[in-house]
Amino acid sequence: MEKNIRYEHIIEQLKPLLDKTEFPFSRMATTIALLHNKMDNFLWTGFYLLYREDLLVGPYQGQLACVQLKKNTGVCWSAINNKKTIIVPDVHNFEGHITCDSRTNSEIATPVYFRNGQVAGVLDIDSQINNNFDETDAIWLEKIAKLMYI
C-alpha cells in the first residue's frame, strides 16, 4: 500500500481512539501501538520526553530502549534543539548517534509540543533498513505528533 494512504488510514483509525481521552500518555501509547504495527520496517517506535533537563524514554514498542539520552547528542536531541523533524538515512554516518539497538540503520525524529508551544519531546522511529524514511514520513509524523497534546 502506498505510504500516504497507509498514514491516512492510521490517522482515520487514531482519531476516534484519541477522542476517548485527553491523557497524553494514553494517547502516546495508542499512537505507538498503531504506528508500530501498521507501518513496514518500524524496528522501534516511541516517544522520548523532556523531564527537567533530561530526555527520557516514554511509551514505546520494540526492543529495550535507552532510558535516558545523553544531553545534546543524537538524532532525538537534534530534532529538539533544531525544532524540526530530522531524517537520518544512515545512522552510522550521523555524528553523535546514540546506539540503543545495533540493528538500527535509519531513523526519524519529530518534535512533539505541549499546547503552549513548548517542546515536550520527540516521536522517534528506528528502522533496520537504510533510507527507510523520507519527506512523506516527516509530513505525516508531524501531523500525528500534533495529536498528542490537545
DSSP file (Angstrom, degrees, kcal/mol; ACC not computed):
  #  RESIDUE AA STRUCTURE BP1 BP2  ACC     N-H-->O    O-->H-N    N-H-->O    O-->H-N    TCO  KAPPA ALPHA  PHI   PSI    X-CA   Y-CA   Z-CA
    1    1 A M              0   0    0      0, 0.0     5,-0.0     0, 0.0     0, 0.0   0.000 360.0 360.0 360.0 139.9    0.0    0.0    0.0
    2    2 A E     >  -     0   0    0      1,-0.1     4,-2.3     4,-0.1     5,-0.2  -0.305 360.0-122.8 -60.0 142.0    1.3    3.5   -0.8
    3    3 A K  H  > S+     0   0    0      1,-0.2     4,-2.6     2,-0.2     5,-0.2   0.873 109.0  53.2 -57.5 -43.9    2.8    5.2    2.2
    4    4 A N  H  > S+     0   0    0      1,-0.2     4,-2.4     2,-0.2    -1,-0.2   0.919 111.0  46.7 -58.4 -44.6    0.5    8.2    2.0
    5    5 A I  H  > S+     0   0    0      2,-0.2     4,-2.4     1,-0.2    -1,-0.2   0.896 110.8  52.4 -65.9 -40.3   -2.6    6.0    2.0
    6    6 A R  H  X S+     0   0    0     -4,-2.3     4,-2.1     2,-0.2    -2,-0.2   0.934 111.6  45.7 -62.4 -46.1   -1.3    3.9    4.9
    7    7 A Y  H  X S+     0   0    0     -4,-2.6     4,-2.5     2,-0.2    -2,-0.2   0.901 110.4  54.5 -63.3 -40.1   -0.7    7.1    7.0
    8    8 A E  H  X S+     0   0    0     -4,-2.4     4,-2.1    -5,-0.2    -2,-0.2   0.921 109.3  47.6 -58.0 -44.8   -4.1    8.4    6.1
    9    9 A H  H  X S+     0   0    0     -4,-2.4     4,-2.3     2,-0.2    -1,-0.2   0.877 109.2  54.3 -64.3 -38.5   -5.7    5.2    7.3
   10   10 A I  H  X S+     0   0    0     -4,-2.1     4,-2.6     1,-0.2    -2,-0.2   0.935 109.6  46.4 -62.2 -45.7   -3.7    5.3   10.5
   11   11 A I  H  X S+     0   0    0     -4,-2.5     4,-2.5     2,-0.2    -1,-0.2   0.890 110.4  53.5 -65.3 -38.0   -4.9    8.8   11.3
   12   12 A E  H  < S+     0   0    0     -4,-2.1    -1,-0.2    -5,-0.2    -2,-0.2   0.898 114.8  41.5 -61.3 -40.3   -8.5    7.8   10.5
   13   13 A Q  H  X S+     0   0    0     -4,-2.3     4,-0.8     1,-0.1    -2,-0.2   0.866 115.7  51.6 -71.7 -37.0   -8.1    4.9   13.0
   14   14 A L  H  X S+     0   0    0     -4,-2.6     4,-2.8    -5,-0.2     3,-0.4   0.892  95.8  65.5 -71.4 -43.4   -6.3    7.0   15.5
   15   15 A K  H  X S+     0   0    0     -4,-2.5     4,-1.8     1,-0.3    -1,-0.2   0.891 103.2  44.2 -54.8 -49.7   -8.7   10.0   15.8
   16   16 A P  H  4 S+     0   0    0      0, 0.0     4,-0.3     0, 0.0    -1,-0.3   0.850 114.8  51.2 -66.7 -28.9  -11.7    8.2   17.4
   17   17 A L  H >< S+     0   0    0     -4,-0.8     3,-1.1    -3,-0.4    -2,-0.2   0.914 111.4  46.4 -69.4 -42.1   -9.3    6.3   19.7
   18   18 A L  H >< S+     0   0    0     -4,-2.8     3,-1.5     1,-0.2    -1,-0.2   0.767  99.2  69.9 -71.8 -25.0   -7.7    9.5   20.9
   19   19 A D  T 3< S+     0   0    0     -4,-1.8    -1,-0.2    -5,-0.3    -2,-0.2   0.667  87.0  69.6 -64.6 -14.8  -11.1   11.2   21.3
   20   20 A K  T <  S+     0   0    0     -3,-1.1     2,-0.3    -4,-0.3    -1,-0.3   0.637 108.8  20.1 -80.6 -13.9  -11.6    8.9   24.3
   21   21 A T    <   -     0   0    0     -3,-1.5    -1,-0.1    -4,-0.2     0, 0.0  -0.998  45.2-157.6-154.8 150.2   -9.0   10.6   26.5
   22   22 A E        +     0   0    0     -2,-0.3   128,-0.3    -3,-0.1    -1,-0.1   0.501  63.0 117.5 -96.8  -9.0   -7.0   13.8   26.9
   23   23 A F     >  -     0   0    0      1,-0.2     4,-2.1   126,-0.1     3,-0.5  -0.452  59.4-148.5 -67.5 115.4   -4.3   12.0   28.9
   24   24 A P  H  > S+     0   0    0      0, 0.0     4,-2.8     0, 0.0     5,-0.2   0.839  92.0  54.4 -57.3 -39.2   -1.1   12.3   26.9
   25   25 A F  H  > S+     0   0    0      1,-0.2     4,-2.7     2,-0.2     5,-0.2   0.897 110.0  47.2 -65.4 -38.1    0.5    9.0   27.9
   26   26 A S  H  > S+     0   0    0     -3,-0.5     4,-2.2     2,-0.2    -1,-0.2   0.903 113.0  49.5 -66.2 -40.2   -2.6    7.1   26.8
   27   27 A R  H  X S+     0   0    0     -4,-2.1     4,-2.1     2,-0.2    -2,-0.2   0.909 113.4  46.7 -64.0 -42.2   -2.7    9.0   23.6
   28   28 A M  H  X S+     0   0    0     -4,-2.8     4,-2.8     2,-0.2     5,-0.2   0.931 111.4  50.0 -66.2 -46.4    1.0    8.3   23.0
   29   29 A A  H  X S+     0   0    0     -4,-2.7     4,-2.2     1,-0.2    -2,-0.2   0.904 113.1  46.8 -60.6 -42.4    0.8    4.6   23.8
   30   30 A T  H  X S+     0   0    0     -4,-2.2     4,-2.1     2,-0.2    -1,-0.2   0.912 112.8  49.6 -65.2 -43.3   -2.2    4.1   21.5
   31   31 A T  H  X S+     0   0    0     -4,-2.1     4,-2.8    -5,-0.2     5,-0.2   0.921 111.5  48.6 -62.0 -45.7   -0.4    6.0   18.7
   32   32 A I  H  X S+     0   0    0     -4,-2.8     4,-3.0     1,-0.2     5,-0.3   0.919 109.7  51.6 -63.5 -44.8    2.8    4.0   19.1
   33   33 A A  H  X S+     0   0    0     -4,-2.2     4,-1.6    -5,-0.2    -1,-0.2   0.917 113.6  45.0 -59.1 -43.5    0.9    0.7   19.0
   34   34 A L  H  X S+     0   0    0     -4,-2.1     4,-1.5     2,-0.2    -2,-0.2   0.948 116.8  43.6 -67.1 -49.4   -0.9    1.7   15.8
   35   35 A L  H  X S+     0   0    0     -4,-2.8     4,-1.9     1,-0.2     3,-0.4   0.938 113.3  51.1 -60.4 -47.9    2.2    3.0   14.0
   36   36 A H  H  < S+     0   0    0     -4,-3.0     6,-0.3     1,-0.2    -1,-0.2   0.850 117.6  38.2 -62.2 -35.1    4.5    0.2   15.1
   37   37 A N  H  < S+     0   0    0     -4,-1.6    -1,-0.2    -5,-0.3    -2,-0.2   0.615 119.3  45.1 -93.4 -12.9    2.0   -2.5   13.9
   38   38 A K  H  < S+     0   0    0     -4,-1.5     2,-0.4    -3,-0.4    -2,-0.2   0.638  99.5  72.5-105.4 -17.3    0.8   -0.8   10.7
   39   39 A M  S >< S-     0   0    0     -4,-1.9     3,-0.8    -5,-0.2     2,-0.2  -0.807  80.2-118.5-105.0 142.1    4.0    0.5    9.1
   40   40 A D  T 3  S+     0   0    0     -2,-0.4     3,-0.1     1,-0.2    -2,-0.1  -0.478  89.2   9.2 -74.4 143.5    6.6   -1.6    7.4
   41   41 A N  T 3  S+     0   0    0      1,-0.2     2,-1.0    -2,-0.2    88,-0.4   0.736  75.9 146.8  63.0  28.7   10.1   -1.7    8.8
   42   42 A F    <   +     0   0    0     -3,-0.8    85,-0.2    -6,-0.3    -1,-0.2  -0.839  17.3 174.0 -91.9 101.4    9.5    0.2   12.0
   43   43 A L  S    S+     0   0    0     83,-1.9    20,-0.4    -2,-1.0     2,-0.4   0.893  70.7  12.1 -75.5 -42.7   12.0   -1.6   14.3
   44   44 A W  E     -A  126   0A   0     82,-1.4    82,-2.7    18,-0.2     2,-0.4  -0.997  68.3-178.8-139.7 131.7   11.5    0.7   17.3
   45   45 A T  E     +AB 125  61A   0     16,-2.5    16,-2.4    -2,-0.4     2,-0.3  -0.985  28.7 105.2-135.8 120.3    8.7    3.2   17.6
   46   46 A G  E     -AB 124  60A   0     78,-2.6    78,-3.4    -2,-0.4     2,-0.4  -0.982  54.8 -88.3-173.0-175.8    8.3    5.5   20.6
   47   47 A F  E     -A  123   0A   0     12,-2.0    11,-3.4    -2,-0.3     2,-0.4  -0.905  16.4-160.3-115.0 142.2    8.5    8.8   22.4
   48   48 A Y  E     -AB 122  57A   0     74,-2.1    74,-2.9    -2,-0.4     2,-0.4  -0.994  22.7-159.8-114.3 131.2   11.3   10.4   24.3
   49   49 A L  E     -AB 121  56A   0      7,-3.4     7,-2.8    -2,-0.4     2,-0.4  -0.894  17.9-118.6-120.3 140.5   10.0   13.1   26.7
   50   50 A L  E     + B   0  55A   0     70,-2.9     2,-0.4    -2,-0.4     5,-0.2  -0.595  30.8 177.3 -74.8 130.2   11.7   16.0   28.3
   51   51 A Y  E >   - B   0  54A   0      3,-2.8     3,-2.4    -2,-0.4     2,-0.5  -0.934  66.8 -46.6-136.4 111.0   11.7   15.8   32.1
   52   52 A R  T 3  S-     0   0    0     -2,-0.4    -2,-0.0     1,-0.3     0, 0.0  -0.543 125.0 -25.8  58.9-116.0   13.5   18.7   33.8
   53   53 A E  T 3  S+     0   0    0     -2,-0.5    -1,-0.3    -3,-0.1     2,-0.3   0.354 122.5  91.8-104.3   4.6   16.7   18.8   31.8
   54   54 A D  E <   -B   51   0A   0     -3,-2.4    -3,-2.8    17,-0.1     2,-0.6  -0.675  66.6-138.7-106.4 154.5   16.7   15.1   30.7
   55   55 A L  E     -BC  50  69A   0     14,-0.6    14,-2.5    -2,-0.3     2,-0.3  -0.939  35.0-178.8-110.2 108.3   15.3   13.3   27.7
   56   56 A L  E     -BC  49  68A   0     -7,-2.8    -7,-3.4    -2,-0.6    12,-0.2  -0.793  31.6 -96.7-115.6 149.8   13.7   10.1   29.0
   57   57 A V  E     +B   48   0A   0     10,-2.4    -9,-0.3    -2,-0.3     3,-0.1  -0.350  42.3 179.7 -64.4 139.2   12.0    7.2   27.3
   58   58 A G  E     -     0   0A   0    -11,-3.4    -1,-0.1     1,-0.3   -33,-0.0  -0.241  50.9 -21.5-115.0-153.2    8.2    7.3   27.2
   59   59 A P  E    S+     0   0A   0      0, 0.0   -12,-2.0     0, 0.0    -1,-0.3  -0.321  78.4 152.2 -58.4 136.0    5.7    4.9   25.7
   60   60 A Y  E     -B   46   0A   0    -14,-0.2     2,-0.3    -3,-0.1   -14,-0.2  -0.979  37.2-141.9-157.2 166.7    7.3    2.7   23.0
   61   61 A Q  E     +B   45   0A   0    -16,-2.4   -16,-2.5    -2,-0.3     2,-0.3  -0.995  61.7  50.9-134.5 141.9    7.2   -0.6   21.2
   62   62 A G  S    S-     0   0    0     -2,-0.3   -18,-0.2   -18,-0.2     3,-0.1  -0.873  93.7 -14.4 130.9-165.5   10.3   -2.6   20.1
   63   63 A Q  S    S-     0   0    0    -20,-0.4    38,-0.0    -2,-0.3    -2,-0.0  -0.162  94.0 -63.2 -65.2 164.2   13.4   -3.8   21.8
   64   64 A L        -     0   0    0      1,-0.1     2,-0.2    36,-0.0    -1,-0.2  -0.213  63.8-139.7 -49.3 134.3   14.5   -2.4   25.2
   65   65 A A        -     0   0    0     -3,-0.1     2,-0.4     1,-0.1    -1,-0.1  -0.535  20.2 -94.5 -99.3 161.4   15.2    1.3   24.8
   66   66 A C        -     0   0    0     -2,-0.2     3,-0.1     1,-0.2    -9,-0.1  -0.633  34.7-148.2 -66.0 130.1   17.9    3.6   26.2
   67   67 A V  S    S+     0   0    0     -2,-0.4   -10,-2.4     1,-0.2     2,-0.4   0.902  79.0  19.1 -73.1 -41.1   16.2    5.0   29.3
   68   68 A Q  E    S-C   56   0A   0    -12,-0.2     2,-0.5    -3,-0.1    -1,-0.2  -0.996  74.4-139.8-133.7 135.4   17.9    8.4   29.1
   69   69 A L  E     -C   55   0A   0    -14,-2.5   -14,-0.6    -2,-0.4     3,-0.1  -0.815  33.3-103.4 -98.4 132.6   19.6   10.0   26.1
   70   70 A K    >   -     0   0    0     -2,-0.5     3,-1.5     1,-0.1     7,-0.1  -0.260  52.2 -93.5 -54.3 130.6   22.9   11.9   26.6
   71   71 A K  T 3  S-     0   0    0      1,-0.3    -1,-0.1     6,-0.0     3,-0.1  -0.151 101.2  -1.7 -54.8 134.4   22.1   15.6   26.5
   72   72 A N  T 3  S+     0   0    0      1,-0.2     2,-0.4    -3,-0.1    -1,-0.3   0.757 108.4 112.3  58.0  30.2   22.5   17.4   23.2
   73   73 A T    <>  +     0   0    0     -3,-1.5     4,-0.7    -4,-0.0    -1,-0.2  -0.972  57.1  12.7-129.9 144.7   23.6   14.2   21.5
   74   74 A G  H  > S-     0   0    0     -2,-0.4     4,-1.7    21,-0.3    23,-0.2  -0.097  94.9 -57.7  87.9 177.7   22.0   12.0   18.8
   75   75 A V  H  > S+     0   0    0      2,-0.2     4,-2.2     1,-0.2     5,-0.2   0.886 127.4  53.0 -67.8 -43.2   19.0   12.3   16.5
   76   76 A C  H  > S+     0   0    0      1,-0.2     4,-2.1     2,-0.2    -1,-0.2   0.935 111.2  45.2 -63.2 -47.1   16.4   13.0   19.1
   77   77 A W  H  X S+     0   0    0     -4,-0.7     4,-3.3     1,-0.2     5,-0.3   0.874 110.2  56.4 -63.6 -35.5   18.2   15.9   20.7
   78   78 A S  H  X S+     0   0    0     -4,-1.7     4,-2.1     1,-0.2    -1,-0.2   0.913 107.3  48.4 -61.4 -42.4   19.0   17.2   17.3
   79   79 A A  H  X>S+     0   0    0     -4,-2.2     5,-1.4     2,-0.2     4,-0.8   0.901 115.5  44.8 -63.9 -41.1   15.2   17.3   16.5
   80   80 A I  H  <5S+     0   0    0     -4,-2.1     3,-0.5     2,-0.2    -2,-0.2   0.952 114.9  46.1 -67.7 -49.8   14.5   19.1   19.8
   81   81 A N  H  <5S+     0   0    0     -4,-3.3    -2,-0.2     1,-0.2    -1,-0.2   0.832 120.7  38.9 -65.7 -32.3   17.3   21.6   19.5
   82   82 A N  H  <5S-     0   0    0     -4,-2.1    -1,-0.2    -5,-0.3    -2,-0.2   0.532 100.5-135.2 -93.3  -7.4   16.5   22.4   15.9
   83   83 A K  T  <5S+     0   0    0     -4,-0.8     2,-0.3    -3,-0.5    -3,-0.2   0.892  70.7  94.4  52.4  44.8   12.7   22.3   16.5
   84   84 A K  S   <S-     0   0    0     -5,-1.4    -2,-0.2    -6,-0.2    -1,-0.2  -0.987  84.9 -84.0-156.4 160.7   12.3   20.3   13.3
   85   85 A T        -     0   0    0     -2,-0.3     2,-0.5    25,-0.1    25,-0.2  -0.464  39.6-153.0 -67.9 135.2   12.0   16.7   12.0
   86   86 A I  E     -D  109   0A   0     23,-2.5    23,-2.1    -2,-0.2     2,-0.5  -0.960   6.9-165.6-114.5 124.1   15.3   15.1   11.5
   87   87 A I  E     -D  108   0A   0     -2,-0.5    21,-0.2    21,-0.2    48,-0.0  -0.945   2.8-170.8-109.2 125.0   15.6   12.3    8.9
   88   88 A V  E     -D  107   0A   0     19,-3.2    19,-2.1    -2,-0.5     3,-0.3  -0.926   8.9-171.5-120.0 106.2   18.8   10.2    9.0
   89   89 A P  S    S+     0   0    0      0, 0.0    42,-2.5     0, 0.0     2,-0.3   0.817  85.3  19.0 -65.9 -31.5   19.2    7.8    6.1
   90   90 A D    >   -     0   0    0     40,-0.2     3,-2.1    41,-0.1    16,-0.2  -0.859  64.8-164.9-143.8 103.0   22.2    6.0    7.7
   91   91 A V  G >  S+     0   0    0     14,-2.3     3,-1.5    -2,-0.3     6,-0.2   0.732  86.9  70.3 -62.7 -21.8   22.7    6.4   11.4
   92   92 A H  G 3  S+     0   0    0     13,-0.4    -1,-0.3     1,-0.3    14,-0.1   0.656 100.9  47.3 -70.8 -13.9   26.2    5.1   11.2
   93   93 A N  G <  S+     0   0    0     -3,-2.1     2,-0.7     2,-0.1    -1,-0.3   0.262  88.5 101.0-106.4   8.8   27.1    8.4    9.4
   94   94 A F  S X  S-     0   0    0     -3,-1.5     3,-2.1    -4,-0.1     2,-0.1  -0.855  77.0-126.6 -99.3 113.0   25.4   10.7   11.9
   95   95 A E  T 3  S+     0   0    0     -2,-0.7   -21,-0.3     1,-0.3    -2,-0.1  -0.357  93.0  13.9 -61.2 127.8   27.9   12.2   14.3
   96   96 A G  T 3  S+     0   0    0      1,-0.2    -1,-0.3   -23,-0.1   -21,-0.0   0.543  83.9 167.9  85.9   8.2   26.9   11.5   17.9
   97   97 A H    <   -     0   0    0     -3,-2.1     2,-0.6    -6,-0.2    -1,-0.2  -0.288  30.9-136.3 -56.3 136.7   24.3    8.9   17.1
   98   98 A I        -     0   0    0    -25,-0.1     2,-0.8   -28,-0.0   -23,-0.1  -0.875  12.9-146.8 -98.9 118.6   23.2    7.0   20.2
   99   99 A T        +     0   0    0     -2,-0.6     3,-0.2     1,-0.2    -2,-0.0  -0.769  35.5 153.8 -91.9 109.4   23.0    3.3   19.6
  100  100 A C  S    S+     0   0    0     -2,-0.8     2,-0.4     1,-0.3    -1,-0.2   0.701  80.2  23.8 -98.5 -29.5   20.3    1.6   21.6
  101  101 A D  S >  S-     0   0    0      1,-0.1     3,-2.0   -38,-0.0    -1,-0.3  -0.969  70.1-148.1-138.5 119.2   19.8   -1.3   19.2
  102  102 A S  T 3  S+     0   0    0     -2,-0.4    -1,-0.1     1,-0.3    -3,-0.0   0.633  94.6  68.3 -64.7 -13.3   22.7   -2.3   16.9
  103  103 A R  T 3  S+     0   0    0    -60,-0.0    -1,-0.3     2,-0.0     2,-0.2   0.627  74.7 109.3 -80.0 -12.6   20.2   -3.3   14.2
  104  104 A T    <   +     0   0    0     -3,-2.0    24,-0.3     1,-0.2     3,-0.1  -0.448  31.4 161.1 -68.7 131.6   19.1    0.3   13.6
  105  105 A N        +     0   0    0     22,-3.4   -14,-2.3     1,-0.4   -13,-0.4   0.591  64.1  24.5-122.2 -25.3   20.3    1.7   10.3
  106  106 A S  E     - E   0 127A   0     21,-1.9    21,-2.5   -16,-0.2    -1,-0.4  -0.959  64.2-173.8-140.3 161.3   18.0    4.7    9.7
  107  107 A E  E     -DE  88 126A   0    -19,-2.1   -19,-3.2    -2,-0.3     2,-0.4  -0.994  13.7-162.9-153.9 151.7   16.0    7.0   12.0
  108  108 A I  E     -DE  87 125A   0     17,-2.3    17,-2.7    -2,-0.3     2,-0.4  -0.995   9.3-172.3-137.2 137.4   13.4    9.8   12.0
  109  109 A A  E     -DE  86 124A   0    -23,-2.1   -23,-2.5    -2,-0.4    15,-0.2  -0.996   1.2-171.1-133.5 129.2   12.7   12.1   15.0
  110  110 A T  E     - E   0 123A   0     13,-2.7    13,-2.9    -2,-0.4   -25,-0.1  -0.973  26.5-117.2-121.6 125.9    9.8   14.6   15.1
  111  111 A P  E     - E   0 122A   0      0, 0.0     2,-0.4     0, 0.0    11,-0.3  -0.287  22.6-151.9 -61.0 146.3    9.4   17.2   17.8
  112  112 A V  E     - E   0 121A   0      9,-2.8     8,-3.3    34,-0.0     9,-1.5  -0.970  13.3-154.5-119.0 136.7    6.2   17.0   20.0
  113  113 A Y  E     - E   0 119A   0     -2,-0.4    36,-0.3     6,-0.3     6,-0.2  -0.872  12.7-126.1-118.5 145.0    4.8   20.1   21.5
  114  114 A F    >   -     0   0    0      4,-3.1     3,-1.8    -2,-0.4    35,-0.1  -0.274  44.7 -96.4 -68.4 169.2    2.7   20.9   24.6
  115  115 A R  T 3  S+     0   0    0      1,-0.3    -1,-0.1     2,-0.1    -2,-0.0   0.802 125.4  59.5 -58.8 -29.8   -0.4   23.0   24.0
  116  116 A N  T 3  S-     0   0    0      2,-0.1    -1,-0.3     1,-0.1     3,-0.1   0.434 121.2-105.6 -83.2   2.4    1.6   26.1   25.0
  117  117 A G  S <  S+     0   0    0     -3,-1.8     2,-0.2     1,-0.3    -2,-0.1   0.345  77.2 133.4  93.0  -7.0    4.1   25.6   22.2
  118  118 A Q        -     0   0    0      1,-0.1    -4,-3.1    -5,-0.1    -1,-0.3  -0.509  66.8-101.4 -75.5 146.0    6.9   24.3   24.4
  119  119 A V  E     - E   0 113A   0     -6,-0.2    -6,-0.3    -2,-0.2    -1,-0.1  -0.522  36.3-178.9 -69.3 128.3    8.8   21.2   23.2
  120  120 A A  E     -     0   0A   0     -8,-3.3   -70,-2.9     1,-0.3     2,-0.3   0.708  54.8 -77.8 -96.5 -27.9    7.6   18.2   25.1
  121  121 A G  E     -AE  49 112A   0     -9,-1.5    -9,-2.8   -72,-0.3     2,-0.3  -0.969  55.2 -68.0 161.6-150.3    9.8   15.6   23.5
  122  122 A V  E     -AE  48 111A   0    -74,-2.9   -74,-2.1    -2,-0.3     2,-0.6  -0.982  19.0-131.4-140.0 151.1   10.1   13.7   20.2
  123  123 A L  E     -AE  47 110A   0    -13,-2.9   -13,-2.7    -2,-0.3     2,-0.4  -0.932  40.1-169.1 -93.4 119.1    8.3   10.9   18.3
  124  124 A D  E     -AE  46 109A   0    -78,-3.4   -78,-2.6    -2,-0.6     2,-0.4  -0.941  13.3-178.5-122.3 132.2   11.3    8.7   17.4
  125  125 A I  E     -AE  45 108A   0    -17,-2.7   -17,-2.3    -2,-0.4     2,-0.3  -0.997   5.6-165.6-134.4 132.0   11.3    5.8   14.9
  126  126 A D  E     -AE  44 107A   0    -82,-2.7   -83,-1.9    -2,-0.4   -82,-1.4  -0.836   4.4-165.7-111.5 151.1   14.1    3.5   14.0
  127  127 A S  E     - E   0 106A   0    -21,-2.5   -22,-3.4    -2,-0.3   -21,-1.9  -0.979  27.0-141.8-134.4 149.7   14.4    1.1   11.1
  128  128 A Q  S    S+     0   0    0     -2,-0.3     2,-0.4   -87,-0.3   -86,-0.1   0.554  85.9  84.2 -80.7  -9.1   16.7   -1.8   10.2
  129  129 A I  S >  S-     0   0    0    -88,-0.4     3,-1.0   -23,-0.1   -24,-0.2  -0.808  83.8-122.7 -98.1 131.0   16.5   -0.6    6.6
  130  130 A N  T 3  S+     0   0    0     -2,-0.4   -40,-0.2     1,-0.2   -24,-0.2  -0.432  95.9  12.4 -64.7 146.8   18.8    2.2    5.3
  131  131 A N  T 3  S+     0   0    0    -42,-2.5    -1,-0.2   -26,-0.2   -41,-0.1   0.809  81.6 143.8  56.3  34.5   16.9    5.1    3.8
  132  132 A N    <   +     0   0    0     -3,-1.0     2,-0.3   -43,-0.3    -2,-0.1   0.762  54.9  61.4 -74.9 -23.6   13.6    3.9    5.2
  133  133 A F        +     0   0    0    -45,-0.1     2,-0.2   -26,-0.1   -26,-0.1  -0.797  58.6 161.1-112.0 147.6   12.3    7.4    5.9
  134  134 A D     >  -     0   0    0     -2,-0.3     4,-2.0   -46,-0.0     3,-0.3  -0.762  57.9 -70.8-144.8-170.1   11.6   10.3    3.6
  135  135 A E  H  > S+     0   0    0      1,-0.2     4,-2.6    -2,-0.2     5,-0.2   0.808 125.6  61.0 -62.8 -30.8    9.7   13.6    3.4
  136  136 A T  H  > S+     0   0    0      2,-0.2     4,-2.1     1,-0.2    -1,-0.2   0.936 106.0  46.6 -60.9 -46.0    6.4   11.7    3.2
  137  137 A D  H  > S+     0   0    0     -3,-0.3     4,-3.0     1,-0.2     5,-0.3   0.928 111.2  52.8 -60.4 -44.4    7.1   10.2    6.7
  138  138 A A  H  X S+     0   0    0     -4,-2.0     4,-2.0     1,-0.2    -2,-0.2   0.927 109.1  48.5 -58.3 -47.3    8.1   13.6    8.0
  139  139 A I  H  X S+     0   0    0     -4,-2.6     4,-1.5     1,-0.2    -1,-0.2   0.931 117.3  40.3 -60.0 -48.2    4.8   15.2    6.9
  140  140 A W  H  X S+     0   0    0     -4,-2.1     4,-2.3     2,-0.2    -2,-0.2   0.881 113.8  51.9 -72.8 -38.9    2.6   12.5    8.3
  141  141 A L  H  X S+     0   0    0     -4,-3.0     4,-2.7    -5,-0.2    -1,-0.2   0.846 107.3  54.1 -68.2 -31.7    4.5   12.0   11.6
  142  142 A E  H  X S+     0   0    0     -4,-2.0     4,-1.5    -5,-0.3    -1,-0.2   0.899 109.0  48.8 -65.2 -39.9    4.4   15.8   12.2
  143  143 A K  H  < S+     0   0    0     -4,-1.5     4,-0.4     2,-0.2    -2,-0.2   0.916 113.5  46.9 -63.1 -43.0    0.6   15.6   11.8
  144  144 A I  H >< S+     0   0    0     -4,-2.3     3,-1.5     1,-0.2     4,-0.3   0.904 107.7  55.8 -66.6 -41.6    0.4   12.6   14.2
  145  145 A A  H >< S+     0   0    0     -4,-2.7     3,-1.4     1,-0.3     4,-0.4   0.845 100.1  60.7 -60.0 -33.7    2.7   14.4   16.7
  146  146 A K  T 3< S+     0   0    0     -4,-1.5    -1,-0.3     1,-0.3    -2,-0.2   0.671  95.9  62.7 -68.3 -15.9    0.3   17.3   16.8
  147  147 A L  T <  S+     0   0    0     -3,-1.5    -1,-0.3    -4,-0.4    -2,-0.2   0.569  84.2  78.7 -84.2  -9.2   -2.4   15.0   18.1
  148  148 A M  S <  S+     0   0    0     -3,-1.4     2,-0.5    -4,-0.3  -121,-0.2   0.922  96.7  35.8 -71.6 -44.8   -0.6   14.1   21.3
  149  149 A Y              0   0    0     -4,-0.4    -1,-0.2   -36,-0.3   -36,-0.1  -0.943 360.0 360.0-113.0 124.2   -1.4   17.2   23.4
  150  150 A I              0   0    0     -2,-0.5    -1,-0.1  -128,-0.3   -36,-0.1   0.401 360.0 360.0-114.9 360.0   -4.8   18.8   22.9
